[in-house]
Amino acid sequence: MATTEELIALYVQTDERLRALVDQLRDGNISNRRKQQLLLQVDVIIAGLTSDAGQGLADLIGTEYRSGAAVAVEQIVAAGIARDDINDTLKTFVHQKAAQAISDEGFYSILEASEHMSRDTKQRIEDAVRIANEQSLIQGVSRRQATQNAVAQVNKQGITGMVAKNNARIPADKYIAGVVQYHQRKAHVTGTENMAVQNDHDLLYINFVGITCPVCAVYQGRVYSISGNDSRFPKLELRPPYHSHCVHSMSVWVEEFTPAAEVEQMIIASNREFEDNRTAANMKRYNELQREKSRKNATRKQWIRYKAVLPDDTPDLRQFASHKVRGTAKYAELQELYRKVNIEIKKKEGSPGVGRKNEATPANT
């Protein structure tokens, strides 16, 4: 069974395979037959990815659901209830149905990503052939040079996995990382909740995480009533995960063996205003972590642009990031080379019919 990391790596590798497929046009062969062959190869790669990812995610969801149910049992035991008094069987109708629903939801996201990846890659092939023909026929550029220019132009970013509501293109590996982690977390907390209900426990606690986002901060650190019948606590309307990459979970809260003073404190904490109550220090640290994540994402995007324009001169991502962080002479030389080559490409993009669907030259080269 694939791990979470291996499943995400599958998309990183497929992203590289698809961009390499487009890169094959650099040799100057842009006949219609060649183009159709590449388009068919896209279908084969995407079909294999969809099958492997779907099965891998289903396995992960099943494992996480069972883990969540098992954790609930341990939480009840830890609270002081005898294990013999706990019903820990995974009833088929309830548990398998719940896990299957989450798996189906996750697979739908995989299908969406596959559709976007296929469309993006095929459009790159079509655009590369069109741009190369325009440069070759109108400007008299050699066929080989024209295709190299065209590939560099269309292959400057990772393969799209999803298009956001604001039309931002989310790279496939980044999107699927969120999909996998979201549905794993959902399976885990659902397993916990269903096992609690199976054993007639109505109260669940959503853990408190100091370094968290403003969305999660509103709901964390409270006890909720699943049924809503316990008026001392808010009804469990929204469950973790609250977004992709959410780290919050739920645990069974057994009042029977909880000191009275702690119960009173939890009632107060659970009924506080539903608003962000993070400390200034926690907010600052959260923002620092987000900026660091953005820097890493920016470096990978920059590496993809360099790889598209300078495939033979650009090292792998790890080496590229290392040279960039250290500000080495090699990185400075690569920057200068990228600027020079990119200027020539941009000149070609400005010719009639060539400038469609172009991106502006990145400010951060």
C-alpha positions as YAML, in Angstrom:
chain: A
units: angstrom
residues:
- id: 1
  name: MET
  ca: [0.00, 0.00, 0.00]
- id: 2
  name: ALA
  ca: [1.28, 3.45, -0.94]
- id: 3
  name: THR
  ca: [2.07, 5.94, 1.81]
- id: 4
  name: THR
  ca: [0.85, 9.54, 1.75]
- id: 5
  name: GLU
  ca: [4.29, 10.71, 0.63]
- id: 6
  name: GLU
  ca: [4.44, 8.11, -2.15]
- id: 7
  name: LEU
  ca: [1.01, 9.08, -3.42]
- id: 8
  name: ILE
  ca: [1.96, 12.76, -3.60]
- id: 9
  name: ALA
  ca: [5.30, 11.81, -5.20]
- id: 10
  name: LEU
  ca: [3.31, 10.01, -7.89]
- id: 11
  name: TYR
  ca: [1.95, 13.39, -8.99]
- id: 12
  name: VAL
  ca: [5.35, 15.06, -8.83]
- id: 13
  name: GLN
  ca: [6.73, 12.33, -11.11]
- id: 14
  name: THR
  ca: [3.75, 12.55, -13.47]
- id: 15
  name: ASP
  ca: [4.14, 16.32, -13.67]
- id: 16
  name: GLU
  ca: [7.75, 15.76, -14.75]
- id: 17
  name: ARG
  ca: [6.75, 13.05, -17.25]
- id: 18
  name: LEU
  ca: [4.11, 15.25, -18.89]
- id: 19
  name: ARG
  ca: [6.40, 18.27, -19.17]
- id: 20
  name: ALA
  ca: [9.11, 15.99, -20.57]
- id: 21
  name: LEU
  ca: [6.58, 14.78, -23.14]
- id: 22
  name: VAL
  ca: [6.03, 18.35, -24.32]
- id: 23
  name: ASP
  ca: [9.80, 18.84, -24.26]
- id: 24
  name: GLN
  ca: [10.20, 16.09, -26.88]
- id: 25
  name: LEU
  ca: [9.04, 18.59, -29.49]
- id: 26
  name: ARG
  ca: [12.40, 20.36, -29.17]
- id: 27
  name: ASP
  ca: [13.88, 18.09, -31.82]
- id: 28
  name: GLY
  ca: [11.88, 19.99, -34.47]
- id: 29
  name: ASN
  ca: [9.52, 17.20, -35.50]
- id: 30
  name: ILE
  ca: [6.07, 18.80, -35.24]
- id: 31
  name: SER
  ca: [4.22, 16.80, -37.86]
- id: 32
  name: ASN
  ca: [0.55, 16.06, -37.26]
- id: 33
  name: ARG
  ca: [1.38, 12.39, -36.80]
- id: 34
  name: ARG
  ca: [3.93, 13.23, -34.11]
- id: 35
  name: LYS
  ca: [1.46, 15.51, -32.39]
- id: 36
  name: GLN
  ca: [-1.23, 12.81, -32.33]
- id: 37
  name: GLN
  ca: [1.25, 10.31, -30.90]
- id: 38
  name: LEU
  ca: [2.08, 12.68, -28.06]
- id: 39
  name: LEU
  ca: [-1.61, 13.34, -27.36]
- id: 40
  name: LEU
  ca: [-2.24, 9.60, -27.10]
- id: 41
  name: GLN
  ca: [0.70, 9.24, -24.72]
- id: 42
  name: VAL
  ca: [-0.89, 11.89, -22.50]
- id: 43
  name: ASP
  ca: [-4.04, 9.74, -22.28]
- id: 44
  name: VAL
  ca: [-2.00, 6.66, -21.32]
- id: 45
  name: ILE
  ca: [-0.04, 8.50, -18.61]
- id: 46
  name: ILE
  ca: [-3.16, 10.10, -17.13]
- id: 47
  name: ALA
  ca: [-5.13, 6.83, -17.17]
- id: 48
  name: GLY
  ca: [-2.36, 5.05, -15.27]
- id: 49
  name: LEU
  ca: [-2.09, 7.90, -12.78]
- id: 50
  name: THR
  ca: [-5.85, 7.97, -12.14]
- id: 51
  name: SER
  ca: [-5.98, 4.23, -11.51]
- id: 52
  name: ASP
  ca: [-2.96, 4.13, -9.21]
- id: 53
  name: ALA
  ca: [-3.95, 7.27, -7.30]
- id: 54
  name: GLY
  ca: [-7.55, 6.14, -6.88]
- id: 55
  name: GLN
  ca: [-6.56, 2.80, -5.41]
- id: 56
  name: GLY
  ca: [-3.86, 4.35, -3.27]
- id: 57
  name: LEU
  ca: [-6.21, 6.95, -1.82]
- id: 58
  name: ALA
  ca: [-8.92, 4.34, -1.14]
- id: 59
  name: ASP
  ca: [-6.40, 2.24, 0.80]
- id: 60
  name: LEU
  ca: [-5.22, 5.25, 2.81]
- id: 61
  name: ILE
  ca: [-8.79, 6.25, 3.64]
- id: 62
  name: GLY
  ca: [-9.64, 2.74, 4.82]
- id: 63
  name: THR
  ca: [-6.55, 2.64, 7.01]
- id: 64
  name: GLU
  ca: [-7.21, 6.08, 8.51]
- id: 65
  name: TYR
  ca: [-10.86, 5.29, 9.20]
- id: 66
  name: ARG
  ca: [-9.94, 2.13, 11.09]
- id: 67
  name: SER
  ca: [-7.24, 4.06, 12.92]
- id: 68
  name: GLY
  ca: [-9.72, 6.73, 13.98]
- id: 69
  name: ALA
  ca: [-12.14, 4.11, 15.27]
- id: 70
  name: ALA
  ca: [-9.36, 2.33, 17.17]
- id: 71
  name: VAL
  ca: [-8.19, 5.61, 18.70]
- id: 72
  name: ALA
  ca: [-11.73, 6.27, 19.94]
- id: 73
  name: VAL
  ca: [-11.72, 2.92, 21.73]
- id: 74
  name: GLU
  ca: [-8.40, 3.74, 23.40]
- id: 75
  name: GLN
  ca: [-9.69, 7.16, 24.43]
- id: 76
  name: ILE
  ca: [-12.73, 5.61, 26.10]
- id: 77
  name: VAL
  ca: [-10.54, 3.09, 27.90]
- id: 78
  name: ALA
  ca: [-8.14, 5.82, 29.00]
- id: 79
  name: ALA
  ca: [-11.07, 7.73, 30.47]
- id: 80
  name: GLY
  ca: [-11.73, 4.85, 32.84]
- id: 81
  name: ILE
  ca: [-14.26, 2.59, 31.13]
- id: 82
  name: ALA
  ca: [-13.46, -1.13, 31.07]
- id: 83
  name: ARG
  ca: [-12.49, -2.47, 27.65]
- id: 84
  name: ASP
  ca: [-14.96, -5.35, 28.05]
- id: 85
  name: ASP
  ca: [-17.78, -2.81, 28.20]
- id: 86
  name: ILE
  ca: [-16.82, -1.29, 24.83]
- id: 87
  name: ASN
  ca: [-18.27, -2.43, 21.52]
- id: 88
  name: ASP
  ca: [-15.28, -2.13, 19.18]
- id: 89
  name: THR
  ca: [-16.68, -4.05, 16.20]
- id: 90
  name: LEU
  ca: [-16.70, -2.20, 12.89]
- id: 91
  name: LYS
  ca: [-20.31, -2.75, 11.85]
- id: 92
  name: THR
  ca: [-20.45, -3.10, 8.10]
- id: 93
  name: PHE
  ca: [-23.48, -0.93, 7.42]
- id: 94
  name: VAL
  ca: [-22.26, 2.12, 9.34]
- id: 95
  name: HIS
  ca: [-18.49, 2.03, 9.01]
- id: 96
  name: GLN
  ca: [-17.99, 0.68, 5.50]
- id: 97
  name: LYS
  ca: [-20.67, 3.00, 4.15]
- id: 98
  name: ALA
  ca: [-19.00, 6.02, 5.80]
- id: 99
  name: ALA
  ca: [-15.50, 5.07, 4.59]
- id: 100
  name: GLN
  ca: [-16.78, 4.41, 1.06]
- id: 101
  name: ALA
  ca: [-18.49, 7.81, 0.92]
- id: 102
  name: ILE
  ca: [-15.20, 9.54, 1.79]
- id: 103
  name: SER
  ca: [-13.33, 7.40, -0.73]
- id: 104
  name: ASP
  ca: [-15.83, 8.28, -3.47]
- id: 105
  name: GLU
  ca: [-15.50, 11.97, -2.65]
- id: 106
  name: GLY
  ca: [-11.71, 11.74, -2.83]
- id: 107
  name: PHE
  ca: [-11.79, 9.85, -6.13]
- id: 108
  name: TYR
  ca: [-13.98, 12.55, -7.65]
- id: 109
  name: SER
  ca: [-11.24, 15.07, -6.80]
- id: 110
  name: ILE
  ca: [-8.68, 12.78, -8.46]
- id: 111
  name: LEU
  ca: [-10.83, 12.63, -11.60]
- id: 112
  name: GLU
  ca: [-11.07, 16.44, -11.63]
- id: 113
  name: ALA
  ca: [-7.30, 16.72, -11.32]
- id: 114
  name: SER
  ca: [-6.80, 14.17, -14.12]
- id: 115
  name: GLU
  ca: [-9.10, 16.14, -16.41]
- id: 116
  name: HIS
  ca: [-7.22, 19.38, -15.75]
- id: 117
  name: MET
  ca: [-3.82, 17.73, -16.17]
- id: 118
  name: SER
  ca: [-4.84, 16.15, -19.47]
- id: 119
  name: ARG
  ca: [-6.34, 19.36, -20.82]
- id: 120
  name: ASP
  ca: [-3.33, 21.44, -19.77]
- id: 121
  name: THR
  ca: [-0.75, 19.08, -21.29]
- id: 122
  name: LYS
  ca: [-2.64, 18.64, -24.56]
- id: 123
  name: GLN
  ca: [-3.08, 22.40, -24.87]
- id: 124
  name: ARG
  ca: [0.66, 22.85, -24.40]
- id: 125
  name: ILE
  ca: [1.35, 20.42, -27.23]
- id: 126
  name: GLU
  ca: [-1.18, 22.16, -29.51]
- id: 127
  name: ASP
  ca: [0.19, 25.61, -28.63]
- id: 128
  name: ALA
  ca: [3.81, 24.55, -29.06]
- id: 129
  name: VAL
  ca: [3.12, 23.20, -32.54]
- id: 130
  name: ARG
  ca: [1.14, 26.32, -33.50]
- id: 131
  name: ILE
  ca: [3.76, 28.76, -32.19]
- id: 132
  name: ALA
  ca: [6.60, 26.83, -33.82]
- id: 133
  name: ASN
  ca: [4.81, 26.85, -37.18]
- id: 134
  name: GLU
  ca: [4.15, 30.57, -36.93]
- id: 135
  name: GLN
  ca: [7.77, 31.40, -36.11]
- id: 136
  name: SER
  ca: [9.08, 29.09, -38.80]
- id: 137
  name: LEU
  ca: [6.74, 30.16, -41.59]
- id: 138
  name: ILE
  ca: [6.36, 33.87, -40.82]
- id: 139
  name: GLN
  ca: [9.78, 34.78, -39.41]
- id: 140
  name: GLY
  ca: [11.91, 32.23, -41.20]
- id: 141
  name: VAL
  ca: [13.28, 30.80, -37.95]
- id: 142
  name: SER
  ca: [14.69, 27.29, -38.31]
- id: 143
  name: ARG
  ca: [12.21, 24.55, -37.40]
- id: 144
  name: ARG
  ca: [14.39, 23.25, -34.58]
- id: 145
  name: GLN
  ca: [14.95, 26.70, -33.07]
- id: 146
  name: ALA
  ca: [11.27, 27.55, -33.45]
- id: 147
  name: THR
  ca: [10.19, 24.45, -31.53]
- id: 148
  name: GLN
  ca: [12.74, 25.11, -28.81]
- id: 149
  name: ASN
  ca: [11.37, 28.63, -28.43]
- id: 150
  name: ALA
  ca: [7.79, 27.35, -28.41]
- id: 151
  name: VAL
  ca: [8.43, 24.67, -25.79]
- id: 152
  name: ALA
  ca: [10.22, 27.17, -23.57]
- id: 153
  name: GLN
  ca: [7.20, 29.46, -23.86]
- id: 154
  name: VAL
  ca: [4.48, 26.90, -22.99]
- id: 155
  name: ASN
  ca: [6.33, 24.77, -20.44]
- id: 156
  name: LYS
  ca: [7.16, 27.44, -17.84]
- id: 157
  name: GLN
  ca: [4.92, 26.19, -15.04]
- id: 158
  name: GLY
  ca: [3.87, 22.94, -13.42]
- id: 159
  name: ILE
  ca: [1.02, 20.94, -14.91]
- id: 160
  name: THR
  ca: [-2.32, 22.28, -13.70]
- id: 161
  name: GLY
  ca: [-4.23, 20.08, -11.27]
- id: 162
  name: MET
  ca: [-7.07, 22.48, -10.53]
- id: 163
  name: VAL
  ca: [-8.25, 25.95, -11.49]
- id: 164
  name: ALA
  ca: [-9.37, 27.97, -8.46]
- id: 165
  name: LYS
  ca: [-12.41, 30.25, -8.38]
- id: 166
  name: ASN
  ca: [-10.14, 33.24, -8.99]
- id: 167
  name: ASN
  ca: [-8.76, 31.42, -12.08]
- id: 168
  name: ALA
  ca: [-5.42, 30.73, -10.37]
- id: 169
  name: ARG
  ca: [-3.85, 27.52, -11.65]
- id: 170
  name: ILE
  ca: [-2.90, 25.13, -8.86]
- id: 171
  name: PRO
  ca: [-0.05, 22.72, -9.73]
- id: 172
  name: ALA
  ca: [-1.19, 19.06, -9.75]
- id: 173
  name: ASP
  ca: [1.11, 17.89, -6.95]
- id: 174
  name: LYS
  ca: [0.12, 20.78, -4.67]
- id: 175
  name: TYR
  ca: [-3.57, 20.21, -5.29]
- id: 176
  name: ILE
  ca: [-3.42, 16.46, -4.74]
- id: 177
  name: ALA
  ca: [-1.39, 16.91, -1.54]
- id: 178
  name: GLY
  ca: [-4.33, 18.87, -0.15]
- id: 179
  name: VAL
  ca: [-6.83, 16.29, -1.43]
- id: 180
  name: VAL
  ca: [-4.98, 13.35, 0.14]
- id: 181
  name: GLN
  ca: [-4.36, 14.99, 3.50]
- id: 182
  name: TYR
  ca: [-7.91, 16.37, 3.71]
- id: 183
  name: HIS
  ca: [-9.58, 13.02, 3.07]
- id: 184
  name: GLN
  ca: [-7.22, 11.13, 5.33]
- id: 185
  name: ARG
  ca: [-8.05, 13.51, 8.17]
- id: 186
  name: LYS
  ca: [-11.75, 13.30, 7.38]
- id: 187
  name: ALA
  ca: [-11.63, 9.49, 7.45]
- id: 188
  name: HIS
  ca: [-9.85, 9.52, 10.81]
- id: 189
  name: VAL
  ca: [-12.25, 11.89, 12.56]
- id: 190
  name: THR
  ca: [-15.28, 10.15, 11.04]
- id: 191
  name: GLY
  ca: [-14.04, 6.81, 12.35]
- id: 192
  name: THR
  ca: [-13.64, 8.38, 15.79]
- id: 193
  name: GLU
  ca: [-17.11, 9.93, 15.74]
- id: 194
  name: ASN
  ca: [-18.89, 6.80, 14.54]
- id: 195
  name: MET
  ca: [-17.18, 4.63, 17.14]
- id: 196
  name: ALA
  ca: [-18.19, 7.12, 19.84]
- id: 197
  name: VAL
  ca: [-21.82, 7.01, 18.69]
- id: 198
  name: GLN
  ca: [-21.71, 3.22, 18.53]
- id: 199
  name: ASN
  ca: [-20.78, 3.22, 22.23]
- id: 200
  name: ASP
  ca: [-23.38, 5.85, 23.21]
- id: 201
  name: HIS
  ca: [-20.87, 8.67, 23.79]
- id: 202
  name: ASP
  ca: [-22.30, 11.99, 22.66]
- id: 203
  name: LEU
  ca: [-19.47, 14.38, 23.51]
- id: 204
  name: LEU
  ca: [-16.38, 15.01, 21.39]
- id: 205
  name: TYR
  ca: [-13.45, 17.36, 21.97]
- id: 206
  name: ILE
  ca: [-11.73, 19.21, 19.11]
- id: 207
  name: ASN
  ca: [-8.09, 19.58, 20.01]
- id: 208
  name: PHE
  ca: [-6.36, 22.91, 20.64]
- id: 209
  name: VAL
  ca: [-3.39, 23.80, 18.42]
- id: 210
  name: GLY
  ca: [-1.51, 26.99, 19.26]
- id: 211
  name: ILE
  ca: [0.01, 27.60, 15.83]
- id: 212
  name: THR
  ca: [-3.02, 27.42, 13.58]
- id: 213
  name: CYS
  ca: [-5.02, 29.40, 11.03]
- id: 214
  name: PRO
  ca: [-7.82, 31.89, 11.80]
- id: 215
  name: VAL
  ca: [-10.47, 29.45, 10.52]
- id: 216
  name: CYS
  ca: [-9.51, 26.59, 12.83]
- id: 217
  name: ALA
  ca: [-8.92, 28.92, 15.78]
- id: 218
  name: VAL
  ca: [-12.65, 29.62, 15.93]
- id: 219
  name: TYR
  ca: [-13.63, 25.99, 16.50]
- id: 220
  name: GLN
  ca: [-10.74, 24.43, 18.37]
- id: 221
  name: GLY
  ca: [-10.46, 23.70, 22.10]
- id: 222
  name: ARG
  ca: [-14.16, 22.98, 22.60]
- id: 223
  name: VAL
  ca: [-16.37, 20.05, 23.54]
- id: 224
  name: TYR
  ca: [-19.33, 19.49, 21.23]
- id: 225
  name: SER
  ca: [-22.52, 17.43, 21.47]
- id: 226
  name: ILE
  ca: [-22.90, 15.17, 18.44]
- id: 227
  name: SER
  ca: [-26.68, 14.98, 18.75]
- id: 228
  name: GLY
  ca: [-27.18, 18.50, 20.03]
- id: 229
  name: ASN
  ca: [-29.21, 17.12, 22.93]
- id: 230
  name: ASP
  ca: [-26.73, 18.31, 25.56]
- id: 231
  name: SER
  ca: [-27.54, 22.00, 25.83]
- id: 232
  name: ARG
  ca: [-24.43, 22.71, 27.90]
- id: 233
  name: PHE
  ca: [-22.27, 22.33, 24.81]
- id: 234
  name: PRO
  ca: [-22.61, 23.58, 21.21]
- id: 235
  name: LYS
  ca: [-23.90, 21.09, 18.67]
- id: 236
  name: LEU
  ca: [-21.29, 19.51, 16.42]
- id: 237
  name: GLU
  ca: [-22.21, 21.23, 13.15]
- id: 238
  name: LEU
  ca: [-18.76, 21.57, 11.51]
- id: 239
  name: ARG
  ca: [-16.19, 18.84, 11.86]
- id: 240
  name: PRO
  ca: [-12.47, 18.80, 11.13]
- id: 241
  name: PRO
  ca: [-10.84, 19.01, 8.69]
- id: 242
  name: TYR
  ca: [-11.89, 22.59, 8.12]
- id: 243
  name: HIS
  ca: [-9.68, 22.90, 5.04]
- id: 244
  name: SER
  ca: [-6.92, 21.01, 3.24]
- id: 245
  name: HIS
  ca: [-3.83, 20.44, 5.40]
- id: 246
  name: CYS
  ca: [-5.94, 20.95, 8.56]
- id: 247
  name: VAL
  ca: [-4.27, 19.29, 11.56]
- id: 248
  name: HIS
  ca: [-7.27, 19.24, 13.89]
- id: 249
  name: SER
  ca: [-8.89, 16.05, 15.10]
- id: 250
  name: MET
  ca: [-11.60, 14.92, 17.51]
- id: 251
  name: SER
  ca: [-11.46, 12.75, 20.63]
- id: 252
  name: VAL
  ca: [-14.12, 11.16, 22.79]
- id: 253
  name: TRP
  ca: [-14.80, 13.26, 25.89]
- id: 254
  name: VAL
  ca: [-16.08, 11.15, 28.77]
- id: 255
  name: GLU
  ca: [-17.64, 13.31, 31.46]
- id: 256
  name: GLU
  ca: [-18.24, 10.40, 33.86]
- id: 257
  name: PHE
  ca: [-14.64, 10.30, 35.08]
- id: 258
  name: THR
  ca: [-13.78, 13.99, 34.61]
- id: 259
  name: PRO
  ca: [-13.40, 16.19, 37.74]
- id: 260
  name: ALA
  ca: [-16.33, 18.57, 38.27]
- id: 261
  name: ALA
  ca: [-14.09, 21.66, 38.17]
- id: 262
  name: GLU
  ca: [-12.69, 20.58, 34.79]
- id: 263
  name: VAL
  ca: [-16.20, 20.00, 33.47]
- id: 264
  name: GLU
  ca: [-17.20, 23.53, 34.45]
- id: 265
  name: GLN
  ca: [-14.09, 24.99, 32.83]
- id: 266
  name: MET
  ca: [-14.81, 23.07, 29.64]
- id: 267
  name: ILE
  ca: [-18.41, 24.29, 29.53]
- id: 268
  name: ILE
  ca: [-17.14, 27.88, 29.71]
- id: 269
  name: ALA
  ca: [-14.44, 27.29, 27.09]
- id: 270
  name: SER
  ca: [-16.87, 25.55, 24.77]
- id: 271
  name: ASN
  ca: [-19.40, 28.39, 24.89]
- id: 272
  name: ARG
  ca: [-16.99, 31.26, 24.27]
- id: 273
  name: GLU
  ca: [-17.67, 33.47, 21.27]
- id: 274
  name: PHE
  ca: [-16.96, 31.78, 17.95]
- id: 275
  name: GLU
  ca: [-14.10, 34.05, 16.97]
- id: 276
  name: ASP
  ca: [-10.34, 33.90, 16.50]
- id: 277
  name: ASN
  ca: [-8.75, 33.99, 19.97]
- id: 278
  name: ARG
  ca: [-5.12, 33.25, 19.08]
- id: 279
  name: THR
  ca: [-2.39, 35.10, 20.91]
- id: 280
  name: ALA
  ca: [-0.32, 37.70, 19.07]
- id: 281
  name: ALA
  ca: [2.73, 35.44, 19.35]
- id: 282
  name: ASN
  ca: [0.88, 32.49, 17.80]
- id: 283
  name: MET
  ca: [-0.42, 34.66, 14.96]
- id: 284
  name: LYS
  ca: [3.08, 35.93, 14.26]
- id: 285
  name: ARG
  ca: [4.54, 32.42, 14.17]
- id: 286
  name: TYR
  ca: [1.75, 31.17, 11.92]
- id: 287
  name: ASN
  ca: [2.38, 34.00, 9.45]
- id: 288
  name: GLU
  ca: [6.11, 33.23, 9.51]
- id: 289
  name: LEU
  ca: [5.44, 29.60, 8.63]
- id: 290
  name: GLN
  ca: [3.13, 30.66, 5.80]
- id: 291
  name: ARG
  ca: [5.78, 32.98, 4.37]
- id: 292
  name: GLU
  ca: [8.36, 30.19, 4.50]
- id: 293
  name: LYS
  ca: [5.97, 27.88, 2.66]
- id: 294
  name: SER
  ca: [5.39, 30.57, 0.03]
- id: 295
  name: ARG
  ca: [9.14, 30.98, -0.46]
- id: 296
  name: LYS
  ca: [9.56, 27.25, -1.07]
- id: 297
  name: ASN
  ca: [6.67, 27.23, -3.56]
- id: 298
  name: ALA
  ca: [8.12, 30.25, -5.35]
- id: 299
  name: THR
  ca: [11.50, 28.52, -5.70]
- id: 300
  name: ARG
  ca: [9.91, 25.45, -7.28]
- id: 301
  name: LYS
  ca: [7.92, 27.59, -9.73]
- id: 302
  name: GLN
  ca: [11.10, 29.47, -10.62]
- id: 303
  name: TRP
  ca: [12.94, 26.18, -11.17]
- id: 304
  name: ILE
  ca: [10.23, 24.99, -13.57]
- id: 305
  name: ARG
  ca: [10.55, 28.24, -15.58]
- id: 306
  name: TYR
  ca: [14.32, 27.85, -15.77]
- id: 307
  name: LYS
  ca: [14.01, 24.17, -16.73]
- id: 308
  name: ALA
  ca: [11.66, 25.08, -19.58]
- id: 309
  name: VAL
  ca: [14.02, 27.70, -21.01]
- id: 310
  name: LEU
  ca: [17.37, 26.09, -20.08]
- id: 311
  name: PRO
  ca: [16.76, 22.32, -19.87]
- id: 312
  name: ASP
  ca: [20.44, 21.39, -20.18]
- id: 313
  name: ASP
  ca: [21.84, 24.08, -17.89]
- id: 314
  name: THR
  ca: [19.38, 23.95, -14.99]
- id: 315
  name: PRO
  ca: [20.26, 21.45, -12.22]
- id: 316
  name: ASP
  ca: [17.66, 19.40, -10.34]
- id: 317
  name: LEU
  ca: [15.38, 21.18, -7.89]
- id: 318
  name: ARG
  ca: [17.41, 20.40, -4.78]
- id: 319
  name: GLN
  ca: [20.64, 21.74, -6.28]
- id: 320
  name: PHE
  ca: [18.85, 24.76, -7.73]
- id: 321
  name: ALA
  ca: [17.34, 25.65, -4.34]
- id: 322
  name: SER
  ca: [20.71, 25.20, -2.64]
- id: 323
  name: HIS
  ca: [22.50, 27.51, -5.09]
- id: 324
  name: LYS
  ca: [19.72, 30.09, -4.77]
- id: 325
  name: VAL
  ca: [19.75, 30.13, -0.96]
- id: 326
  name: ARG
  ca: [23.55, 30.40, -0.87]
- id: 327
  name: GLY
  ca: [23.64, 33.00, -3.65]
- id: 328
  name: THR
  ca: [26.42, 31.15, -5.45]
- id: 329
  name: ALA
  ca: [28.24, 32.33, -8.56]
- id: 330
  name: LYS
  ca: [26.65, 29.42, -10.44]
- id: 331
  name: TYR
  ca: [23.19, 30.72, -9.57]
- id: 332
  name: ALA
  ca: [24.13, 34.24, -10.70]
- id: 333
  name: GLU
  ca: [25.43, 32.85, -14.01]
- id: 334
  name: LEU
  ca: [22.24, 30.85, -14.49]
- id: 335
  name: GLN
  ca: [20.14, 33.96, -13.81]
- id: 336
  name: GLU
  ca: [22.04, 35.94, -16.41]
- id: 337
  name: LEU
  ca: [21.77, 33.17, -18.98]
- id: 338
  name: TYR
  ca: [18.04, 32.85, -18.30]
- id: 339
  name: ARG
  ca: [17.53, 36.59, -18.80]
- id: 340
  name: LYS
  ca: [19.39, 36.60, -22.12]
- id: 341
  name: VAL
  ca: [17.57, 33.57, -23.54]
- id: 342
  name: ASN
  ca: [14.23, 34.77, -22.22]
- id: 343
  name: ILE
  ca: [14.66, 38.15, -23.91]
- id: 344
  name: GLU
  ca: [15.09, 36.41, -27.26]
- id: 345
  name: ILE
  ca: [12.04, 34.24, -26.64]
- id: 346
  name: LYS
  ca: [9.95, 37.26, -25.71]
- id: 347
  name: LYS
  ca: [10.95, 38.94, -28.96]
- id: 348
  name: LYS
  ca: [9.60, 35.95, -30.83]
- id: 349
  name: GLU
  ca: [6.41, 35.97, -28.75]
- id: 350
  name: GLY
  ca: [5.74, 39.51, -29.91]
- id: 351
  name: SER
  ca: [5.41, 38.51, -33.57]
- id: 352
  name: PRO
  ca: [1.92, 38.34, -35.20]
- id: 353
  name: GLY
  ca: [-0.24, 35.48, -33.86]
- id: 354
  name: VAL
  ca: [2.42, 34.35, -31.45]
- id: 355
  name: GLY
  ca: [1.55, 36.40, -28.40]
- id: 356
  name: ARG
  ca: [-1.76, 34.72, -27.57]
- id: 357
  name: LYS
  ca: [-2.10, 33.18, -24.10]
- id: 358
  name: ASN
  ca: [1.35, 34.41, -23.11]
- id: 359
  name: GLU
  ca: [2.41, 35.14, -19.56]
- id: 360
  name: ALA
  ca: [4.20, 38.34, -18.64]
- id: 361
  name: THR
  ca: [7.90, 37.95, -17.98]
- id: 362
  name: PRO
  ca: [8.20, 36.96, -14.30]
- id: 363
  name: ALA
  ca: [9.51, 39.76, -12.11]
- id: 364
  name: ASN
  ca: [11.41, 37.26, -9.99]
- id: 365
  name: THR
  ca: [13.68, 35.61, -12.50]
...
